Every structure is written in C-alpha cells, then in structure tokens.
C-alpha cells in the first residue's frame, strides 16, 4: 500500500485560469519555493509563449533557491502545418530552459475535426512527433491527454490510439485529463480499468476538474485504481469550478489510503500552505474547507461537544494536528466556568476557579450573548472583556462625545460625511474632526486622528475587514446590527465586535476595542 | 434508470450547525416555501426541544402555505432511563405536530459504551422501542443510523443489528450516515453492498458529510448502488466542512445518471435557490460552486473561448441553462439583448428588439453590475431600472437634500440619530425631520413623514428585512456597501437594492426604490 505517488502542482498555471486568481511573478516564485519545501514533486510554472508573465517566471525561478528539476513548463502539441523546428510554441517551451515539459494533445475526435479541423490520423502524427522531438531535448516529457474521458466515451478506439502515439514518442507518463470536469466517479474508474488493459503498466496520471463536484473523489479513486501521478492545485484553484484540491487529495491519499506523498512533518504544514497561497492570491480562506479550514474541526452542537471532550474520535475523522489544524469548541457553547478558565489560559491569564469575579463575568457574558454579541472571529474583544472583568486592563482614553453628520446636497452627488470626536487622554481633552467615505469611515478617521498624537504606534494599524450583519430581520431598518472588524499591524491580526441598534454605535464599539487591544498588547504583551 | 429518488433537505437543521449560518424563524419559513416549490420532498425543520427557535418554527410553518406532509422534525432516540411516554425529547417531537419524524440512533459500539455508557443490548432495545413508539403515532419515521460507516468498520455485526432493530420497529427508511465525513468512496460502496446483503431491498438512505471532500461523490455513488433517499443541504451548509451539497447532487443524479429528482422546469431554478438561501443566510456566493456559481460556465483561456464559440460542448459538461446558469466569456461580455427582453416580459413590458434604448440599457446594466449591483432578491429595483430606461416610469418626487446626524453625548448613553429631508413633490417643497433608532431608520422615518401627506398609501408599507453586505473586504470601513431591503404591504412583498461606499447612501437608494415601486404599482398595475 505504500506506493509512492508523484505530486504535480499546477496552481501557478491552471490555477491562474480561475476568474479571481492572479499572481505577480515574485508571488509565483514564493509559492514555488513554499511548495517544494512542502514536498511537491513538480511545479507547473506556466505556458511560456502564451503570455509575457509566464516567460518572466521561468527567468525568475532560475535565480531562486528552487532546484530546476522540480519545475515544469506547459504547452500544446505542434501546429498542424508546422514542423517541430519551426513551431513557436515548442521553441518557446524549450527556451524556458527547464528539464520537464508537459504537452497536451487532443483525445476527443470532436475536437480534432471541429476545433483543429484536421484528420484523425494527422492528430496522431502530431502527438507522436511532438513528444519524440521534445523527449530528445529534455529529461522528462509528460503527456496530458486533454478531454480523455469525454473522448473515450465518444470514440474509445481513437482515444486509445492517441495514448499509444504518445507512448511511441517516449512520453514518461500519460496523464488522463477530465478537462470538462463532468465525469462521474464510477465512469472514471471503469475507463481507467479499460485503459490499463490497453497500455499495461505504463505510468498513468490524473488531472481532474470539479464541475461535477467530484474532483477530489475522482483523483483519489484513480490512485486506488493504479494511477501514480496526480495533478491538482492548492485550494482547488482553477478555471470554472476549479481543479482537484491538493489540500484534500494529499491527506486523503496519505492518511486514508496509506500512500506515500509527503513526509508527516511536511503534512503538518498543510494548513499553512493553504493559507499562504490564499494570502498571496488575496482570497478569503474558506472556513469550511476540508482538513485546513478554521471550522474543519469546530464543534457547535451540545451533543457533539460533550462527546468530543470524552473522546475526539467520536466526531473527528482524523487528528487535526496531522494537517496542522486544531480542534475548536465554539465560544457560544462555552457556558461553564471550566471552559472560561481554559480559554483565559490561551490569553496567558490564570484565573482562580473560586474567584468571585468569575461568576460575574459568566453572568455578563450571558447577557452580552443575549444581546447578540458573539466572539467567533472577535477574540480580541473577548480577551478585553475577560481582562476588564478580572481587573487586568488599564484604560487608555475616555470618550466624551462624538457626532457624525452625513449630508446629501443633491440627488446626483454622493453625500458628504464628517465626524467629530471629543476624548479625554490622560489629563488632556482632545477635540477633533475628520471626513470619510461614509459615516463609519469618518468616525474611524477622527478617532485615529485624535489618538495618534498620544499613541503613534496606532499608525501601523490597518482595518482589513469590516462586516455588518443584521440580527433580526423582521424590524427593517430598526433591526439590531452586529459589526465585526478585523485589524492588522506589522505583527498580528485581531478581530473585534460591536452590537447595537444603531450601526454607528456598533461600529464605534468594534473600533474602540480594536484600538484598545492594539494599545494593550503593545504596552503589556 | 428513471428510478425516483426522495430528496430530504436538512439546510434548516444540520445546515444551521455551520459556524456561520444562522436563520431567523421567518427566514426558515421562506426557505421551506422556496424548497417545496423547487421539488424537495422533505424538509427537516429542526430539533424541537433542543432550542426555542426550533419550536417556534414548527408553529410558524403551520401558518405558511407549505403542506405539512413535507415537513420533518428531527430528534434522538429515547434516553436509556426513561420510557418513551416520559421522555421529553420524544414528547417534544410529537408536539411539533408534523407527520414525519427522523430519529437518530447509535451504530458505533464506541459511542454506545463511551458516550451513552450503556450496554450494546440496551442500545438495540432503545432503537426498536423508539421507532415502534413513534411509528404508532405518526405516518412516517425515518431512522438515521449515526456514524454508520465508522461503526460498521469497527464492528460490522453490531452495526447491522442496529439497522435490524429499526426495521423491527417499523422504520420507513434506514439512512446510513457518514457522520464524521471521512469515509472514502470505495469503502462506502463496499459497505453499502454488504448492507444490502443483510437487509435485502429495504429502503436505504444516505447522509454524507464533506470532511474528506467526497460528500457529493459519496452521495451519488450511494444512489448508483441502490440508495433511494438522499439527505443534504443547499450549498452544502453544515457542521465543520458541511453536508452533501444538494445543488451538486441533484443535477449530477438527474443530468448525469438520469434519475428522477425534480422536474426539468424546477431544475432551472437551481441557481436561484442557491443564491436565495445564501442571501437569507447573509453569506457570500461561491463563484466557483459547481453548476450554480458565477464562474461555473465562465471561460477565460483563449483556446477555450474560441472552441466554445464553435461548439459549447467542447468545454462545458452540461448546458448551463438546464440549471438556470449561463455561459460567460470573460474577455468580452456577450450578454444578450434577448435575455433582457425576455426578463422585461415578466414585468408585462414588451420591448422591440430594435429599440435603441435597449442598447443604452444594456450598457447601463453592465456599469451597474461592475459597481456591485445585483438584482437577485431585488427584482423591484430591476423593474424600475428597465421602466426608467424605456420611458415607462413617472417620477413621484425629487430629492433636494438630506442630512443625518448621529450624536453620542457620553460613553454610557446610546447615540441620538436625527434626519432631515427636503423633497419636491409636484409643485410643493416638503422639508421635515425625524428621529430613529439609528441613522438609516431616522432617514427612513423622515422620508415617509415627508411623503405620506401626498401619498397616504405609503402607510401600509412595512420594511420586513434590511441586509448589509460589504463587497470588498480588504479596505476596512472604506469598503463598498450593498444594501438589500425587503418591503411589504397588504398585498405584495418586493425587494430593492442600493450600492455605495457610504452605507447611508446605499440605504437611501434602496429605500427610495422601495417607495417608488410601491407608488408605481398602486397607480399603474
């Protein structure tokens, strides 16, 4: 069972075909370095010749610390009317200067006759010719059989012929691609078994797309049925619905099936890799993502929580630590004192179970939760709450008043938003004003303007996210509002929360918590 | 192949176990109504007795237009030390007053001995006893075999005994649950085949979780192997990594395997259902979601685009229209006039395809979409937009100016919010002021106060929902804001939208659309 699986990542090529994914060249190099550390065997860096950025990548990667034997360039077979020597695509591939090339060719007769508009026989020649030409010039040539499964269903005999052309050309692996992503797992397995009868134990690979929401299952089943080379992307980035998600495929193959993919130390970096790539792509983390999401091992229901406290196996399919994740018991379910003490320890606070203030804190927490506060994603507010209750917090300023004016002077112009704030800081009164893009932004600007004179370290704080949620739908604009703010400085990221009928008031609470947390951590942590 | 599959939706129960999913009772009722229209057979509304909101739901649903035979209540088997007559859980289930109950019981010996701390034999009695007790009192009892696959792997003989206890009790269907979500597809199929040998053709169901990223594949394979009852949630909501996503399962079963799930007209509402549930949950649409995502049929790569223009089948696994989605070509937007004409017909508006204003309208619509407008859930705004462009709308008032002041006088008191508005109505200028619970509510109150003198029918309008969504997360409080408002009078319900950096401005746009729509429909429809 400990067959070694070759991992081939195409985040930097097929991944960037996603509508919302875009990497700079330095980003691509950083990702490649990270993926090699993680244990990926091959990184497909791009299609040189299709765009200038991809050519640049192949220049930049040579100056990085990534060993070139791990880098692959991607391209198509030669054009019908050109020889290999004259074909710009193949020449650009060779100029990329990497020892591994991946070439895609047509399997599906429909594509050959309708898209390429050539004869079926000509296509076979092109495949053979391209593979053998490149194989003489580089170490490794992988052959991607585009639309393999759809092609096989349309004309199985011809589909097999295309694979045999690539074998004759000397391809190192035949990668069966589910390009349109709609193949169902049972069909996929059946077709792989049929291919094996035709090509014996020639090395096979799989490249799945997620249009039927089965890319991960298809990839894992393919390996179970003898495939040795797996293509996919980090977080499942890719055109349309994405490619097979390596962040799910790798732990499935390794922890469920026992195949050898990466070392167990490398596997512990899975969550970090997933987040790193999202950060560089400026995309949100999917909290529900299998294995690596923030919620992947989070427990909410009362029945589940009491069972996992007895034995985690009862509601967890693997140990979260194996993939660098951790178990979470959601705060809303933390009603007992022991849970609160446990949580306070995370913040470096030791609370005596007999401390009277603990009872008051529990009562306060209950009232706040009834008002609509919740501390998931707002751990900084939660820490401040505990510290204030336990007397381990020191005030940095007091609000005396604020006023926000939002004025629209004609139907055509956007409104003008202005805020004034009056604060007491130490013995001094600070009274100032600022404008903004809207009332909350104006208030944020005025608060910082007032405080930065006293606390210049606030200049490093950026608000990275601002979320508004209306808690009770039926009262229209009178409804209760919850605001969640995420802030960041050069070291940390922290979340804060505010709840009020008035959105400005709710935002104010979350803004003040964000500022207080920053000042507290810089002074005392 | 046209075996009928029973669809059992648990968005309102298991879906709300997700960390970020929360519905009000009216939201739950609206979702239930929508799902029944869509063709779902059973809707699991909640666990009565576990929390007050679920009890409220079962009261509210009886006043809705949903036929009760489609509603199920969920709960556990009776406690070990109680009789069925004394057990609060079972009594609360019966009090829910619905004809279908779903009961989960323990399969896994580990859970029986470690979590319940009773003997294996006692657990079998509990299952039998609970099912037979309820089956005498309601029409249908589904038995959810919790942790079935893990339990089977640990002790197959005992796992089968638990199913047989439920059969003896008279359960209408045995639902095999992959509660921890880590079962791989090949294991799952093997176990289902083994179960069939033991229970013959007794009706079986499947309930999958997505911890191994295989929930959809597992569900589809289960059906392929004889299962007749499918549980899942819209958009795959659910605890940890979510449940099987019905928005993928249903089209896979129907379009790929040819099973009968919903009608083809209902299937065309798939995208709408997915977005509707996200909107009520205030969650982002996943653009890459299979079948229903905005990117699911979007083509970026040059090779792909030229091929799909020749024949869409070359890079699309199904026709997007079958699930209410559409093809998008990312480089140049080709969204057609014909769609707009088709949509306008819904509003009773006949547009001549050669009308020049149509071209301008398309251009305007494109610009609005780029700005972040979207018209799902805001059809009234969309109708106004078309009518204004086509010259079939008449203005009822003009805004001259508004001003909103939000003032906080001390740290302890809530702020004071006041709005002034100046409008021109006919030849008159109306200038007035109002206070509110917050700036948007104050503005809403002032607008109505100014207009009700001229249009007393506005008094019947209530805002029933107000939702705020921040569109670009990374700019903090400067981010773009989208406001969705739902309004109601004694006859109709309508949705409107506004988008601006300034939340007050966005709210104002949606409020004005709501008022204009009301005045227009009362005068002309």
Interface residues (C-beta under 8 A of the other chain):
Chain A: X17 X18 X19 X20 X50 X76 X110 X111 X114 X115 X179 X180 X181 X182 X184 X185 X186 X210 X211 X212 X213 X214 X216 X217 X218 X220 X221 X224 X236 X239 X240 X241 X242 X245 X248 X249 X252 X256 X257 X282 X284 X286 X287 X288 X289 X290 X291 X293 X294 X295 X296 X297 X298 X299 X300 X301 X302 X303 X304 X306 X307 X310 X311 X313 X314 X315 X316 X317 X318 X330 X376 X398 X399 X400 X401 X402 X403 X404 X405 X406 X407 X408 X409 X410 X411 X414 X415 X417 X436 X437 X438 X439 X440 X441 X444 X462 X463 X464 X465 X466 X467 X468 X469 X470 X472 X473 X474 X475 X476 X477 X478 X479 X481 X485 X500 X501 X502 X503 X504 X505 X507 X508
Chain B: X17 X18 X19 X20 X24 X26 X27 X50 X76 X110 X111 X114 X115 X179 X180 X181 X182 X184 X185 X186 X210 X211 X212 X213 X214 X216 X217 X218 X220 X221 X224 X236 X239 X240 X241 X242 X245 X248 X249 X252 X256 X257 X282 X284 X286 X287 X288 X289 X290 X291 X293 X294 X295 X296 X297 X298 X299 X300 X301 X302 X303 X304 X306 X307 X310 X311 X313 X314 X315 X316 X317 X318 X330 X398 X399 X400 X401 X402 X403 X404 X405 X406 X407 X408 X409 X410 X411 X414 X415 X417 X436 X437 X438 X439 X440 X441 X444 X462 X463 X464 X465 X466 X467 X468 X469 X470 X473 X474 X475 X476 X477 X478 X479 X481 X485 X500 X501 X502 X503 X504 X505 X507 X508 X511
